Amino acid sequence: MHFALVCLGGAVGTGARYLLGGLAIRWFGGEFPYGTLLVNVIGSFFIGLVQGLIFSLLVLIYFVLATESHEEHGETEHALEPHPDQVDMTHASPRAA
């Protein structure tokens, strides 16, 4: 399945490069591959957008599940705060005096 998605993404990118490349040559000339540049910039933007949406969704799911877990144990006041025994202070920086 992963391979098929990579192939599909490559096909979409190739078609977009071809179409934008033709338009860019008519508009700007053929000295620089503007079509490829545009497709890469636009594609990178969409990949970042999708990754950001997925990350936001995962964080939201985590907080919902953490809140539900704390509520099941009757800990509603500080539902999203970690228990003091679960805090790893080995990498904490010292406070400025």
C-alpha positions as CSV (number, residue, x, y, z in Angstrom):
1,M,0.0,0.0,0.0
2,H,2.8,2.4,0.9
3,F,4.5,1.7,-2.4
4,A,1.3,2.5,-4.3
5,L,0.9,5.8,-2.5
6,V,4.5,6.8,-3.3
7,C,3.8,5.9,-7.0
8,L,0.6,7.9,-7.0
9,G,2.3,10.9,-5.4
10,G,5.1,10.7,-8.0
11,A,2.6,10.6,-10.8
12,V,0.8,13.7,-9.5
13,G,4.1,15.5,-9.2
14,T,5.3,14.5,-12.6
15,G,2.1,15.6,-14.3
16,A,2.1,19.0,-12.4
17,R,5.8,19.5,-13.4
18,Y,4.9,18.9,-17.0
19,L,1.9,21.3,-17.0
20,L,3.6,24.0,-15.0
21,G,6.8,23.6,-16.9
22,G,5.0,24.3,-20.2
23,L,3.3,27.3,-18.8
24,A,6.5,28.6,-17.2
25,I,8.4,28.3,-20.5
26,R,5.7,30.4,-22.2
27,W,5.6,33.0,-19.5
28,F,9.2,33.3,-18.3
29,G,11.3,31.6,-21.0
30,G,13.3,28.4,-20.8
31,E,16.5,29.6,-19.0
32,F,15.4,28.3,-15.6
33,P,13.1,25.4,-14.7
34,Y,10.4,27.5,-13.0
35,G,7.8,24.8,-13.4
36,T,9.8,22.4,-11.3
37,L,10.5,25.1,-8.7
38,L,6.8,25.9,-8.4
39,V,5.7,22.3,-8.1
40,N,8.4,21.6,-5.4
41,V,7.4,24.7,-3.4
42,I,3.7,24.0,-3.6
43,G,4.2,20.3,-2.9
44,S,6.3,21.1,0.1
45,F,3.7,23.4,1.4
46,F,1.0,20.8,1.1
47,I,3.2,18.1,2.7
48,G,3.8,20.5,5.7
49,L,0.1,21.3,5.9
50,V,-0.9,17.6,6.0
51,Q,1.8,16.8,8.6
52,G,0.7,19.8,10.8
53,L,-2.9,18.6,10.6
54,I,-2.0,15.1,11.5
55,F,0.2,16.2,14.4
56,S,-2.5,18.5,15.7
57,L,-5.0,15.7,15.5
58,L,-2.7,13.3,17.4
59,V,-2.1,15.9,20.2
60,L,-5.8,16.5,20.5
61,I,-6.5,12.7,20.7
62,Y,-3.7,12.4,23.4
63,F,-5.2,15.2,25.5
64,V,-8.7,13.8,25.2
65,L,-7.6,10.3,26.3
66,A,-5.4,11.7,29.1
67,T,-8.3,13.8,30.4
68,E,-10.7,10.8,30.3
69,S,-8.1,8.6,32.1
70,H,-7.7,11.1,34.9
71,E,-11.5,11.6,35.1
72,E,-12.0,7.9,35.5
73,H,-9.7,8.0,38.6
74,G,-11.5,11.0,40.1
75,E,-8.6,13.4,39.3
76,T,-10.6,16.2,37.6
77,E,-8.8,19.3,39.1
78,H,-5.4,18.6,37.5
79,A,-6.3,16.3,34.8
80,L,-3.6,17.2,32.3
81,E,-0.7,17.6,34.8
82,P,1.6,14.6,35.2
83,H,1.9,12.9,38.5
84,P,5.1,14.1,40.4
85,D,6.4,10.5,40.4
86,Q,6.2,10.4,36.6
87,V,8.1,13.6,35.9
88,D,11.7,13.0,34.6
89,M,13.9,15.7,36.0
90,T,17.2,14.2,34.7
91,H,17.3,16.7,31.8
92,A,15.9,19.7,33.5
93,S,18.1,22.8,33.5
94,P,19.0,24.5,36.8
95,R,17.0,27.6,37.7
96,A,18.8,30.9,37.6
97,A,19.5,32.3,41.1
